[in-house]
Amino acid sequence: MSIEKYNNEMKFISSKLTDNKEKDIEILESLKCNYVDHEYGDEIIDEINRMIGRILYNEEEEDFDNAYEGDTNKIMEELNLVQKYINENNIEKAESIILDYLPMLDICKGDKINLYMEFRNPLEEIYYKYKFENDKIIKKPVLPLASILEKYVYILIKKGEIEKALKYIEKGIRCNPLNMAFTFQKASIYAMLNNGEKVFKIIRDSLKFCYIPEELARCYRMLGGYFTEKSLWKEAICCYLYSNFWNETEIANGELDYISETANINIDVENYINITPEVFKKQDILFKPDDTWMEISYGMASEFEKSGKINDAISYYMVCYNLTMDEELKEKLQKLLKQD
């Protein structure tokens, strides 16, 4: 499949427009008939409909934007209500709200030309485009897909509908493979099913996409759990200590205490830290995040700094610093924080 054909057709359609609102709508409506049997007919007709929408709302753009923002706010309010019901263990009420949104997910299912993805920030979008070969046009969905899917998966797990939950988890991963929430849900399901090997593979394979310290820490804690179940104490200790390197938690410390008491091991922290790279290498576990995260975030931060957007520069330098603990970056951040 080549996007070039699609792009050429869209250029041809755009060339027919006259900047006359009524006439352009008439032209676009008539052109739709020409693409009913085209190879990319559905995609082209969808885009023509979007062009008509943009023309219709052009004169009332501010009103349209406000209406759209209002719809988004309403959805987020309802999703917050879903979370409230989940916290109260009122799964029936939570599900009744979510079910209203499921049919709308088809709007963002994608086609031969378009791919709907919901990145958490611009860094993830750039990283995705760099790492994943894809010739589709990436578009932002009109719905908060990740929030809807994540909550629905939780509801399905609580109801014991595991196969259905896994199906919706895959939808979430396709929406953004860099969003670890769905990976953790998937791993948790296989942990419930006592399939430790599957949990290990899911987490190990996902580490290459991980760049947020709290998420890295959780990954290594889950790997530590896998090794603890197998009584592989050295590997488990290394995982829990390395988890604490990224984000120290009572959970990891509790597991280290458990291992020390159960296996009667006096944990020499410095020794285990020193052997961790070799231990991870033998288990094919990634020891450090992908350098691409640092390269992209540093480049973005530098550009923001040059253009005087200090807050944005700080945010992306912070990503670099969190992944490297580099002293020069720390000094740079301190200087920028004084400017801000």
Protein Blocks (a to p, Z undefined) as FASTA:
>chain_A
ZZklmmmmmmmmmmmpgoiaklmmmmmmmmmmmmmmgmklmmmmmmmmmmmmmmmmmmmm
mmmmmmmmmmmmmmmmmmmmmmmmmmnopaklmmmmmmmmmmmmmmmnopfkbccdddfb
fklmmmmmmmpgcfbdcdddfbdfklmmmmmmmmmmmnopaklmmmmmmmmmmmomklmk
lmmmmmmmmmmnopaklmmmmmmmmmmmgcbfklmmmmmmmmmmmmmmnopaklmmmmmm
mmmmmoccfklmmmmmmmmmmnopacdfklmmmmmmmmmmmnopafbdcfklmmmmmmmm
mmmmmnopaklmmmmmmmmmmmnopaklmmmmmmmmmmZZ
